[in-house]
Amino acid sequence: MTESIPDELTTNTTVNARYKLYPRLLLIIFIFSLPLINPIVHGDGVGYYAYARAPLIQHDLRFEEDWRRANLYFAQSRTQPDGQILPDQFTETGYVSNLFTVGPAILWTPFLAVAHGVVLIADHFGAHIPADGFSLPYRLAMAFGTAFYGFLGLFLSYTFASKYVQPKWAFLATVGIWTASSLPVYMYFNPAWSHAHSAFTVALFLWYWERTQSKRTLVQWLTLGAISGLALDVYFPNGVFLLLCLIQSLRSYWRSVREKNRPALQNELMGNLLYLTGLCVAILPTLITRRIIFGGLLRFGAYTVLPWDWSAPNWRSVLFSSEHGLLTWTPVLFLAVIGLFLAARPAKGIAAYFGVSLAAFYYVIASYPFWHGMSSFGNRFFISNTPIFVFGLAFFFQYVSSLFRSSRTSFVALAALVALFAVWNGSFIFQWGTHLIPVRGPISWSEMVHNQFYVVPRQITSDLQAYLFRRHAMMEQLEQRDIEQLKKETEP
């Protein structure tokens, strides 16, 4: 007679299998997405990448060669016909004015160091690969590193969300933000920019902040400070997320004072001091490079002289403009924001913290004169909020699923919704990437919608083949098309 398996054991085994399934699916999706990485350095990416290449290859912060070897539009606007750097590109200290952040370079360094070692070994055996930081092995290492950090950010976002919702909704939400937001453009197509790294560092910060919030040790305070500093190294607006630590500590101080708990008060104060210590140590690379290049620890180049307007005059345009509006270009984020208000009771406190940080981030961008991101797919600045969007979208899906009678039906329906958002976003990215619509300035919605249904289906197959197999030639064509569009825009 066969001994029956207890129902409880069977249930636990099934649950554990499901918990392991979704992380594995995320990893599989990432692996199959790797052919999309684009080993190119252009635009803002020239400045970000220079902070990694110059120290590794030249052992200094002289970026003249990076400016000369940049993509055509970037180089033409910063160099003379004979290749000399324009005088206005230099700071008072004699260095090229590289106002971009050093954080992405810090994160790329392990990948580039390996690539450099491989190139040197290959050259020793007669490969003749330029060991200059510009050749393909370096750019591949950079592009893979960006995709890797983008995936880690998504994985941490999934891990965080799955603590509060069923894993299947956290999984769907992660895939939804992965495929239907601005993130894939900067995770694959423009890997030399900072936004995928920003999504990772913010996700790491929020994951560790939540994991240690119940009772944070002094070592954990120090670690949290270091992570906060890294997030600032990568992208300055990430400083708004430090509000979470400030609010949490102020609440702790108030509780300790009210309860007259002096040991708790002293422990919180010591933790805050260690947090600031970790933060200051971690942002030293930013402060040191600012001192060398701009002549002062707190000098940030053009960012400090721009006409910021702290009345946030662009609050409506940031969300709804045809010029890279957050919700009009990436509407899945509207559902994610709604989801923050639908958080179940155990997560309401976390959702409130996230709402405050998202609102603060929104305020900063609405006060920025270049709120639209210039050449941007959607409002790229908000990619930093990827873990918050995953969290909110997961709760939105969980709430909507409760309206269905069948759990399986709800999953299929919401998976279909994610697929629709992904297809729409992918087609939109295709239009933007191939310049069917302007990459800068407002777009025509009627033209965009027409292209989605009539132009993209005819062109996407051939252009995708070109992207996968003739990428270098395609990128040159797109660069030339971009320059021609800019000339038309500036003609009287």
Phi and psi in degrees as a GROMACS rama.xvg file:
@    title "Ramachandran Plot"
@    xaxis  label "Phi"
@    yaxis  label "Psi"
@TYPE xy
-79.7561  131.111  THR-2
-75.8916  130.207  GLU-3
-76.0412  150.185  SER-4
-89.3629  128.957  ILE-5
-56.6579  140.19  PRO-6
-59.0068  -37.9439  ASP-7
-63.4058  -40.3331  GLU-8
-65.9338  -41.8877  LEU-9
-61.7089  -43.8218  THR-10
-62.5479  -45.5573  THR-11
-62.6684  -39.373  ASN-12
-63.869  -41.9005  THR-13
-64.135  -43.6638  THR-14
-62.738  -45.2759  VAL-15
-62.5886  -38.3726  ASN-16
-63.1326  -39.5455  ALA-17
-68.4321  -37.5594  ARG-18
-62.2848  -35.0274  TYR-19
-80.9154  -26.0025  LYS-20
-63.7733  -49.7891  LEU-21
-66.9762  -42.2692  TYR-22
-59.4439  -37.1266  PRO-23
-66.3885  -39.6022  ARG-24
-63.4727  -40.0396  LEU-25
-61.7335  -41.7975  LEU-26
-64.8492  -40.8463  LEU-27
-63.1996  -44.379  ILE-28
-58.8235  -43.2699  ILE-29
-61.4174  -46.1406  PHE-30
-60.8381  -43.8132  ILE-31
-73.3957  -15.2689  PHE-32
-87.3226  -10.0871  SER-33
-60.2909  -31.7532  LEU-34
-60.3039  -14.3445  PRO-35
-79.8446  -14.123  LEU-36
-63.4849  140.773  ILE-37
-117.658  99.8679  ASN-38
-74.705  72.937  PRO-39
-133.396  145.22  ILE-40
-119.655  113.377  VAL-41
-153.679  164.651  HIS-42
59.2844  -137.877  GLY-43
-56.0747  -28.4796  ASP-44
-59.914  -25.4917  GLY-45
-59.9487  -44.9892  VAL-46
-67.0243  -43.298  GLY-47
-62.8706  -46.9051  TYR-48
-68.4237  -31.587  TYR-49
-59.4171  -33.7546  ALA-50
-67.4952  -19.2629  TYR-51
-94.4946  -43.7279  ALA-52
-69.0585  -50.0451  ARG-53
-60.852  -48.2468  ALA-54
-63.1946  -36.0683  PRO-55
-70.4871  -43.3888  LEU-56
-94.2354  -45.2648  ILE-57
-98.3822  -15.9486  GLN-58
62.6646  36.1051  HIS-59
-154.936  -174.727  ASP-60
-114.39  34.2663  LEU-61
-89.2566  113.102  ARG-62
-104.038  13.5422  PHE-63
-56.742  -43.9413  GLU-64
-66.7721  -34.7449  GLU-65
-63.8503  -40.068  ASP-66
-67.0142  -39.2594  TRP-67
-70.2513  -35.6283  ARG-68
-91.6429  8.06621  ARG-69
-71.9565  172.671  ALA-70
-59.3712  159.598  ASN-71
-56.2868  -48.5  LEU-72
-64.9114  -44.226  TYR-73
-61.0243  -46.4319  PHE-74
-68.2667  -41.9361  ALA-75
-61.2679  -34.3128  GLN-76
-83.338  -3.39429  SER-77
-129.388  -3.697  ARG-78
-130.139  158.765  THR-79
-84.3556  165.686  GLN-80
-56.4935  -29.1075  PRO-81
-84.5871  4.10148  ASP-82
93.8475  -5.28651  GLY-83
-74.8682  144.159  GLN-84
-71.5362  137.174  ILE-85
-61.3621  142.146  LEU-86
-57.1945  -33.1602  PRO-87
-72.6818  -1.52559  ASP-88
-87.6163  -5.15057  GLN-89
-103.541  146.95  PHE-90
-89.5476  178.653  THR-91
-65.7409  -18.6861  GLU-92
-89.6181  -2.13939  THR-93
89.907  4.93644  GLY-94
-97.4716  155.056  TYR-95
-63.3448  135.796  VAL-96
-75.7935  87.9289  SER-97
-100.23  97.7991  ASN-98
-86.1068  -1.54526  LEU-99
-78.0283  164.839  PHE-100
-81.8642  157.9  THR-101
-94.4347  -11.8102  VAL-102
-57.7786  -47.8073  GLY-103
-56.7488  -36.6966  PRO-104
-63.1624  -38.7912  ALA-105
-60.0531  -43.4884  ILE-106
-73.7895  -31.3222  LEU-107
-74.7313  -25.4823  TRP-108
-51.7302  -45.1849  THR-109
-58.8119  -39.8914  PRO-110
-69.1619  -42.7741  PHE-111
-70.4207  -34.0711  LEU-112
-63.6674  -41.7055  ALA-113
-63.5123  -45.5381  VAL-114
-59.9465  -41.4866  ALA-115
-63.9269  -42.5076  HIS-116
-61.8893  -42.8815  GLY-117
-62.9918  -42.9878  VAL-118
-62.922  -44.3362  VAL-119
-63.2777  -41.0121  LEU-120
-66.3298  -44.1112  ILE-121
-62.1985  -40.2993  ALA-122
-66.4244  -33.4815  ASP-123
-60.373  -30.4504  HIS-124
-99.0502  16.4423  PHE-125
93.4609  20.8644  GLY-126
-76.7674  -30.0156  ALA-127
61.2784  43.5466  HIS-128
-92.179  127.944  ILE-129
-58.7038  121.57  PRO-130
-93.3004  55.3907  ALA-131
-113.562  -0.540214  ASP-132
85.6841  -7.96264  GLY-133
-102.409  -20.2685  PHE-134
-71.3928  169.31  SER-135
-57.2458  -42.1695  LEU-136
-57.6401  -37.9679  PRO-137
-68.0257  -44.0416  TYR-138
-68.1978  -34.5465  ARG-139
-65.3874  -42.0671  LEU-140
-61.94  -43.2726  ALA-141
-61.6697  -47.2549  MET-142
-65.6103  -41.4886  ALA-143
-64.5773  -41.3106  PHE-144
-58.5573  -43.0191  GLY-145
-62.2029  -47.2981  THR-146
-62.0462  -39.2392  ALA-147
-62.0211  -46.6725  PHE-148
-67.399  -36.4282  TYR-149
-60.4485  -42.1602  GLY-150
-65.6588  -42.5747  PHE-151
-59.2366  -39.7782  LEU-152
-61.4291  -42.7494  GLY-153
-66.3662  -41.5833  LEU-154
-64.112  -43.0873  PHE-155
-64.2261  -36.3535  LEU-156
-64.5054  -42.395  SER-157
-61.952  -46.5288  TYR-158
-58.7623  -43.2917  THR-159
-63.0266  -51.9827  PHE-160
-64.0113  -35.7814  ALA-161
-70.3642  -8.6113  SER-162
-75.3436  -20.6011  LYS-163
-117.801  -18.357  TYR-164
-129.688  168.069  VAL-165
-61.6872  142.536  GLN-166
-54.7095  -32.3034  PRO-167
-66.3938  -32.5389  LYS-168
-77.592  -35.1318  TRP-169
-63.9745  -39.1206  ALA-170
-64.2415  -49.4877  PHE-171
-61.1644  -40.3815  LEU-172
-64.6054  -41.548  ALA-173
-62.7717  -45.2349  THR-174
-65.0026  -37.0912  VAL-175
-62.2738  -46.6436  GLY-176
-70.6476  -35.7141  ILE-177
-60.2107  -40.6156  TRP-178
-104.487  -18.2563  THR-179
-119.729  13.6956  ALA-180
-115.831  -168.574  SER-181
-78.6189  -13.2335  SER-182
-53.9048  -46.7244  LEU-183
-60.3262  -28.9269  PRO-184
-62.0662  -41.5361  VAL-185
-96.3509  -3.30125  TYR-186
-93.2228  -29.1561  MET-187
-122.393  -54.1325  TYR-188
-77.0572  -41.5839  PHE-189
-117.976  67.7836  ASN-190
-72.6538  -16.0247  PRO-191
-83.0879  -1.25822  ALA-192
-87.1562  173.585  TRP-193
-94.6619  -5.10517  SER-194
-72.6526  -37.0514  HIS-195
-66.016  -37.6387  ALA-196
-63.9235  -37.3753  HIS-197
-64.7703  -42.1294  SER-198
-59.3969  -39.822  ALA-199
-66.002  -50.5044  PHE-200
-65.908  -37.2222  THR-201
-68.3389  -41.0219  VAL-202
-61.8805  -41.466  ALA-203
-63.4865  -42.3284  LEU-204
-62.2366  -49.5307  PHE-205
-66.7951  -39.5204  LEU-206
-61.453  -46.188  TRP-207
-73.6386  -37.1789  TYR-208
-59.275  -46.6721  TRP-209
-69.8903  -39.5539  GLU-210
-63.7993  -29.6676  ARG-211
-109.37  6.12471  THR-212
-70.6853  -28.1619  GLN-213
-65.1982  -43.5337  SER-214
-156.206  96.6229  LYS-215
-89.692  125.623  ARG-216
-76.9558  168.9  THR-217
-64.4547  -38.4559  LEU-218
-63.9489  -39.335  VAL-219
-67.1663  -35.5255  GLN-220
-61.3713  -43.4486  TRP-221
-62.6191  -43.176  LEU-222
-64.5666  -42.7383  THR-223
-61.8853  -38.3709  LEU-224
-62.6397  -41.0477  GLY-225
-64.5313  -41.3054  ALA-226
-64.2428  -40.5742  ILE-227
-60.6632  -42.7195  SER-228
-63.109  -39.6466  GLY-229
-63.0963  -41.3141  LEU-230
-61.0561  -37.2012  ALA-231
-70.9251  -38.5162  LEU-232
-57.1047  -36.2911  ASP-233
-76.9235  -43.3002  VAL-234
-156.498  117.874  TYR-235
-58.9712  -41.4499  PHE-236
-60.6194  -14.3043  PRO-237
-63.1544  -10.9536  ASN-238
-58.9604  -22.4172  GLY-239
-64.7572  -25.0839  VAL-240
-72.0928  -15.0361  PHE-241
-67.0484  -15.8377  LEU-242
-58.0311  -31.3016  LEU-243
-61.7333  -44.1713  LEU-244
-67.0824  -39.9012  CYS-245
-62.6456  -49.218  LEU-246
-63.1734  -43.2751  ILE-247
-62.2585  -41.9302  GLN-248
-69.0628  -39.8045  SER-249
-61.9575  -40.1379  LEU-250
-64.2085  -39.6505  ARG-251
-66.4307  -41.4286  SER-252
-61.2312  -44.9656  TYR-253
-61.523  -42.7097  TRP-254
-65.4579  -41.6643  ARG-255
-66.5924  -39.7388  SER-256
-66.918  -43.062  VAL-257
-63.8013  -38.2405  ARG-258
-89.7227  -1.41998  GLU-259
54.2707  43.2038  LYS-260
-99.0365  86.5436  ASN-261
-64.3949  -42.7162  ARG-262
-58.5043  -41.0948  PRO-263
-65.4585  -37.5629  ALA-264
-64.3446  -44.6002  LEU-265
-66.1457  -39.0494  GLN-266
-65.6778  -40.1006  ASN-267
-65.6786  -40.7612  GLU-268
-63.834  -44.5462  LEU-269
-63.2196  -40.0828  MET-270
-61.7327  -41.7366  GLY-271
-64.5948  -38.9177  ASN-272
-65.0451  -39.8748  LEU-273
-68.7632  -36.1716  LEU-274
-59.3148  -47.2125  TYR-275
-64.7522  -33.6923  LEU-276
-63.6942  -49.013  THR-277
-60.7311  -40.397  GLY-278
-62.2887  -48.187  LEU-279
-64.311  -39.9867  CYS-280
-64.7916  -42.4669  VAL-281
-68.6714  -29.7668  ALA-282
-91.7735  6.29721  ILE-283
-56.7031  -41.2907  LEU-284
-56.5157  -38.9598  PRO-285
-66.3481  -47.147  THR-286
-65.6001  -40.1078  LEU-287
-67.1167  -45.0728  ILE-288
-66.0841  -35.4235  THR-289
-64.8424  -39.0081  ARG-290
-64.8907  -43.0693  ARG-291
-68.6405  -46.2857  ILE-292
-83.2007  -42.6565  ILE-293
-107.381  -8.07227  PHE-294
89.7249  9.22239  GLY-295
-160.225  145.649  GLY-296
-61.7064  -32.7951  LEU-297
-111.007  23.5783  LEU-298
-94.3619  127.722  ARG-299
-123.01  29.2843  PHE-300
67.0025  -138.213  GLY-301
-62.5425  -26.5595  ALA-302
-59.406  -30.4012  TYR-303
-84.2209  -11.3982  THR-304
-111.968  -2.54297  VAL-305
-68.8858  150.363  LEU-306
-80.5996  71.8125  PRO-307
-62.5009  140.952  TRP-308
-122.649  103.68  ASP-309
-78.8001  8.7632  TRP-310
-84.5438  1.93678  SER-311
53.4491  58.1709  ALA-312
-68.8819  -15.5749  PRO-313
-99.7419  19.5979  ASN-314
-60.3471  -36.2132  TRP-315
-77.0316  -42.7182  ARG-316
-64.3338  -37.026  SER-317
-54.6882  -35.7035  VAL-318
-90.6913  -40.4815  LEU-319
-121.139  -3.29841  PHE-320
-66.6961  151.335  SER-321
-73.971  -9.62194  SER-322
-93.8469  73.0988  GLU-323
67.5478  34.3282  HIS-324
-62.7379  139.866  GLY-325
-59.7233  -48.7649  LEU-326
-86.5097  -27.1099  LEU-327
-77.1462  -34.0243  THR-328
-85.3184  -36.2036  TRP-329
-128.34  74.7255  THR-330
-64.0221  -17.5677  PRO-331
-60.2928  -25.3688  VAL-332
-70.241  -22.9795  LEU-333
-62.9  -42.4227  PHE-334
-65.7311  -36.5579  LEU-335
-65.5233  -39.9814  ALA-336
-66.5812  -42.6774  VAL-337
-57.8393  -40.4244  ILE-338
-59.4993  -28.2958  GLY-339
-62.5071  -30.029  LEU-340
-84.1086  -7.60964  PHE-341
-105.489  8.13625  LEU-342
-60.3318  138.396  ALA-343
-69.8128  165.166  ALA-344
-52.1475  -46.4364  ARG-345
-61.3746  -21.21  PRO-346
-109.363  4.2616  ALA-347
-62.0209  -37.9523  LYS-348
-64.0975  -44.1913  GLY-349
-62.6469  -44.0628  ILE-350
-61.4729  -36.6254  ALA-351
-65.6454  -44.5343  ALA-352
-58.7854  -45.0413  TYR-353
-64.471  -38.3226  PHE-354
-61.964  -40.2756  GLY-355
-64.8094  -46.2843  VAL-356
-67.9058  -37.8865  SER-357
-65.0533  -41.2225  LEU-358
-64.0954  -40.3265  ALA-359
-65.4489  -40.6582  ALA-360
-63.6505  -43.7075  PHE-361
-59.2213  -42.4559  TYR-362
-62.1426  -43.3761  TYR-363
-61.9241  -47.3197  VAL-364
-66.805  -36.5888  ILE-365
-67.7878  -17.0212  ALA-366
-94.7553  -8.9546  SER-367
-83.8952  131.123  TYR-368
-62.9476  -27.3488  PRO-369
-106.277  47.8614  PHE-370
-55.9741  -26.2885  TRP-371
-80.9656  -10.0596  HIS-372
77.9781  7.20442  GLY-373
55.2326  -109.331  MET-374
-83.2314  97.3671  SER-375
-147.707  142.353  SER-376
-93.5671  114.96  PHE-377
63.6387  -164.065  GLY-378
-94.1582  90.7034  ASN-379
-60.808  -23.9004  ARG-380
-58.9448  -32.7512  PHE-381
-78.5877  -0.336226  PHE-382
-59.6379  -26.602  ILE-383
-54.6856  -29.0349  SER-384
-88.5273  15.1494  ASN-385
-48.8288  -48.5319  THR-386
-63.5427  -32.4864  PRO-387
-68.6889  -40.1887  ILE-388
-66.744  -39.5755  PHE-389
-62.2515  -44.7158  VAL-390
-58.8713  -49.3669  PHE-391
-66.3262  -41.7875  GLY-392
-66.1389  -35.0365  LEU-393
-62.0039  -42.4769  ALA-394
-70.0896  -32.8067  PHE-395
-62.1857  -46.3938  PHE-396
-63.5014  -41.9337  PHE-397
-63.3206  -39.7666  GLN-398
-65.9765  -47.4301  TYR-399
-62.9511  -35.9766  VAL-400
-62.3938  -29.2604  SER-401
-68.8714  -13.9769  SER-402
-84.4091  -9.57769  LEU-403
-95.6534  151.692  PHE-404
-77.9517  -33.1975  ARG-405
-111.809  132.709  SER-406
-64.9757  -38.5878  SER-407
-65.8577  -41.8737  ARG-408
-62.845  -41.4712  THR-409
-64.3659  -39.467  SER-410
-65.6152  -43.6985  PHE-411
-63.0417  -44.0043  VAL-412
-63.6521  -44.2931  ALA-413
-73.8207  -31.8307  LEU-414
-64.9708  -37.6949  ALA-415
-65.2063  -37.9072  ALA-416
-63.1423  -43.8294  LEU-417
-60.7587  -41.673  VAL-418
-62.4351  -40.551  ALA-419
-63.9492  -44.9771  LEU-420
-60.8551  -41.0222  PHE-421
-65.5071  -43.575  ALA-422
-65.1056  -44.0237  VAL-423
-60.7248  -45.9991  TRP-424
-66.8329  -40.744  ASN-425
-61.65  -41.3371  GLY-426
-66.9818  -37.7231  SER-427
-64.8911  -43.7284  PHE-428
-60.6605  -40.6665  ILE-429
-60.194  -44.579  PHE-430
-60.2071  -45.081  GLN-431
-67.5224  -43.9722  TRP-432
-68.7029  -30.9461  GLY-433
-98.2509  6.85429  THR-434
65.3911  28.2855  HIS-435
-67.4542  -25.6007  LEU-436
-123.788  158.033  ILE-437
-63.3059  139.024  PRO-438
-83.2328  -16.4571  VAL-439
-124.228  148.545  ARG-440
79.666  179.725  GLY-441
-70.4266  157.345  PRO-442
-116.47  164.735  ILE-443
-91.1863  118.32  SER-444
-65.557  -36.0907  TRP-445
-65.0397  -40.4915  SER-446
-66.2537  -41.0907  GLU-447
-63.1645  -46.1804  MET-448
-65.4675  -41.1529  VAL-449
-58.8661  -45.0238  HIS-450
-61.8715  -38.5411  ASN-451
-56.5938  -38.9507  GLN-452
-97.932  -24.5986  PHE-453
-118.972  -28.9259  TYR-454
-98.7839  -49.278  VAL-455
-57.4634  -46.6187  VAL-456
-59.2154  -28.3944  PRO-457
-81.0012  -29.3872  ARG-458
-103.149  -22.349  GLN-459
-65.1229  -34.6123  ILE-460
-65.4734  -50.0269  THR-461
-66.9763  -39.5341  SER-462
-71.0098  -33.2266  ASP-463
-66.8843  -38.6994  LEU-464
-62.8679  -40.7833  GLN-465
-64.5748  -39.1375  ALA-466
-65.0375  -37.8538  TYR-467
-79.3038  -33.4406  LEU-468
-119.97  -17.9168  PHE-469
-133.417  50.4343  ARG-470
-67.6249  -40.8958  ARG-471
-61.279  -46.5731  HIS-472
-64.5428  -37.8012  ALA-473
-65.3962  -41.5926  MET-474
-64.7145  -36.7725  MET-475
-65.2911  -40.5457  GLU-476
-63.6518  -42.5015  GLN-477
-66.0622  -37.8398  LEU-478
-61.6726  -45.0247  GLU-479
-65.0367  -38.3286  GLN-480
-64.6111  -38.1403  ARG-481
-64.2627  -43.5747  ASP-482
-63.3631  -40.7216  ILE-483
-64.734  -39.5429  GLU-484
-64.8172  -39.7178  GLN-485
-64.5888  -38.3393  LEU-486
-62.5903  -41.7209  LYS-487
-63.6341  -38.9499  LYS-488
-68.1949  -29.294  GLU-489
-95.5733  -7.59721  THR-490
-68.6271  140.184  GLU-491
